[in-house]
């Protein structure tokens, strides 16, 4: 499925910038492409910047990266539930609490890369088996309708968004 096939009712408008940052892409192809390029990006981060923050009260680079991992896990779970036609509304999650409890300051780059590869391979395995019909299924997450396909594209766009933030605010020197 291509991102241009998503409908406005497939996701909350909050997620539009994440999806828009991708352009018109095919979902599983984008998941695979990011599996190749995101670990290279993480490896390129200078070691002395890995636990750096650009301003007091902002997350560190490590916290941003672990947040990307956690969010993909949450969205992957939501996609599985909706794909299996589970109509139970799913609650949101407090990203700030997740980050504070992530112990990201004790992670190193290699651990983040290994976790990322494991999570993304699992996401790919899940989404590549979804039929077009399944990708169009939807449920309620964070009090808003979400389609299975939108959840996959949001995983990609969320990752790209944070990669851009890291480049612009943390690694620009």
C-alpha positions as CSV (number, residue, x, y, z in Angstrom):
1,X,0.0,0.0,0.0
2,X,1.2,3.5,-0.8
3,X,0.9,6.5,1.6
4,X,-1.2,8.3,-1.0
5,X,-3.9,5.7,-0.5
6,X,-4.5,6.7,3.1
7,X,-7.7,8.6,3.9
8,X,-8.0,11.5,6.3
9,X,-10.2,9.3,8.6
10,X,-7.4,6.7,8.8
11,X,-5.5,8.7,11.5
12,X,-5.7,11.7,13.8
13,X,-4.5,15.0,12.1
14,X,-1.7,15.1,14.7
15,X,0.1,12.4,12.7
16,X,-0.2,14.2,9.3
17,X,3.3,15.8,9.5
18,X,4.9,12.4,10.1
19,X,3.1,10.9,7.1
20,X,3.8,13.9,4.9
21,X,7.5,13.8,5.6
22,X,7.6,10.5,3.7
23,X,6.3,11.6,0.4
24,X,4.3,9.0,-1.6
25,X,6.0,5.7,-0.7
26,X,5.1,2.0,-0.4
27,X,4.8,0.9,3.2
28,X,6.9,-2.3,3.3
29,X,9.5,-0.8,1.0
30,X,9.9,2.2,3.3
31,X,10.1,0.0,6.4
32,X,12.9,-2.0,4.7
33,X,14.8,1.1,3.4
34,X,14.8,2.6,6.9
35,X,16.1,-0.7,8.3
36,X,19.2,-0.2,6.2
37,X,19.7,3.5,6.7
38,X,18.7,4.3,10.3
39,X,21.4,2.1,11.8
40,X,24.0,4.0,9.7
41,X,22.6,7.3,11.0
42,X,22.9,6.1,14.6
43,X,26.4,4.9,14.0
44,X,27.4,8.3,12.6
45,X,26.5,10.1,15.8
46,X,29.7,11.1,17.6
47,X,30.1,9.2,20.8
48,X,30.5,12.4,22.8
49,X,27.1,13.5,21.6
50,X,25.2,10.3,22.4
51,X,24.1,11.5,25.8
52,X,24.0,15.2,24.9
53,X,21.1,17.5,25.1
54,X,20.9,20.9,23.3
55,X,19.0,22.5,26.2
56,X,18.1,22.0,29.8
57,X,15.0,19.9,30.1
58,X,15.2,18.4,26.7
59,X,15.8,14.7,26.0
60,X,19.3,13.5,25.2
61,X,20.1,11.9,21.9
62,X,19.9,8.5,23.6
63,X,16.5,9.3,25.0
64,X,15.2,10.4,21.6
65,X,16.4,7.1,20.0
66,X,15.0,4.9,22.7
67,X,11.7,6.9,22.4
68,X,11.7,5.9,18.7
69,X,12.1,2.3,19.7
70,X,9.4,2.4,22.3
71,X,6.9,4.2,20.0
72,X,7.4,1.6,17.2
73,X,6.7,-1.2,19.7
74,X,3.5,0.5,20.9
75,X,2.3,1.2,17.3
76,X,3.2,-2.3,16.2
77,X,1.1,-3.7,19.0
78,X,-1.8,-1.5,18.0
79,X,-1.5,-2.6,14.4
80,X,-1.6,-6.2,15.4
81,X,-4.7,-5.7,17.6
82,X,-6.5,-3.8,14.8
83,X,-5.4,-6.3,12.1
84,X,-6.9,-9.1,14.1
85,X,-10.2,-7.1,14.2
86,X,-10.0,-6.4,17.9
87,X,-12.4,-3.5,18.5
88,X,-11.3,-2.8,22.0
89,X,-10.3,0.9,22.3
90,X,-6.6,1.2,23.2
91,X,-5.3,3.9,25.5
92,X,-2.6,6.4,24.7
93,X,0.8,6.3,26.3
94,X,2.7,9.0,28.1
95,X,5.9,9.4,26.0
96,X,7.6,11.5,28.7
97,X,7.0,8.9,31.4
98,X,8.3,6.2,29.0
99,X,11.4,8.2,28.4
100,X,12.0,8.9,32.0
101,X,11.7,5.2,32.8
102,X,13.7,4.0,29.8
103,X,17.1,4.2,31.4
104,X,18.4,5.5,28.1
105,X,21.4,7.0,29.8
106,X,22.7,3.4,30.3
107,X,22.3,2.5,26.6
108,X,25.1,2.7,24.1
109,X,24.9,3.1,20.3
110,X,25.3,-0.5,19.6
111,X,22.5,-1.5,21.9
112,X,20.2,1.0,20.3
113,X,21.1,-0.3,16.8
114,X,20.6,-3.9,17.8
115,X,17.3,-3.2,19.4
116,X,16.2,-1.1,16.4
117,X,17.1,-3.9,14.0
118,X,15.1,-6.5,16.0
119,X,12.1,-4.2,16.4
120,X,12.1,-3.1,12.7
121,X,12.5,-6.7,11.4
122,X,9.5,-7.6,13.5
123,X,7.5,-4.7,12.2
124,X,8.4,-5.7,8.6
125,X,7.4,-9.4,9.3
126,X,4.1,-8.2,10.6
127,X,3.2,-5.7,7.9
128,X,4.4,-7.8,4.9
129,X,1.8,-10.4,5.8
130,X,-1.1,-8.0,6.0
131,X,-3.5,-8.1,3.0
132,X,-4.9,-4.9,1.5
133,X,-8.1,-5.6,3.4
134,X,-6.3,-6.0,6.7
135,X,-4.3,-2.8,6.1
136,X,-7.6,-0.9,5.8
137,X,-9.0,-2.2,9.1
138,X,-9.1,0.3,11.9
139,X,-9.6,0.6,15.6
140,X,-9.5,3.3,18.3
141,X,-6.2,4.3,19.8
142,X,-5.8,7.4,22.1
143,X,-9.5,8.2,21.5
144,X,-9.0,8.5,17.7
145,X,-9.6,6.2,14.8
146,X,-6.4,4.6,13.3
147,X,-6.1,2.2,10.4
148,X,-3.5,-0.6,10.4
149,X,-1.8,1.0,7.4
150,X,-1.6,4.4,9.0
151,X,0.1,2.9,12.0
152,X,2.8,1.5,9.7
153,X,3.3,4.8,7.9
154,X,3.4,6.7,11.2
155,X,6.2,4.4,12.5
156,X,8.2,5.4,9.4
157,X,7.3,9.1,9.6
158,X,7.9,9.3,13.3
159,X,11.4,7.8,12.9
160,X,12.2,10.2,10.1
161,X,10.8,13.2,12.1
162,X,13.1,12.4,15.0
163,X,16.1,11.8,12.7
164,X,15.5,15.3,11.3
165,X,15.2,16.8,14.8
166,X,18.4,15.1,15.9
167,X,20.2,16.5,12.8
168,X,18.8,20.0,13.2
169,X,19.0,20.5,17.0
170,X,21.5,18.1,18.4
171,X,24.1,17.4,15.7
172,X,24.4,20.6,13.7
173,X,27.9,21.5,15.0
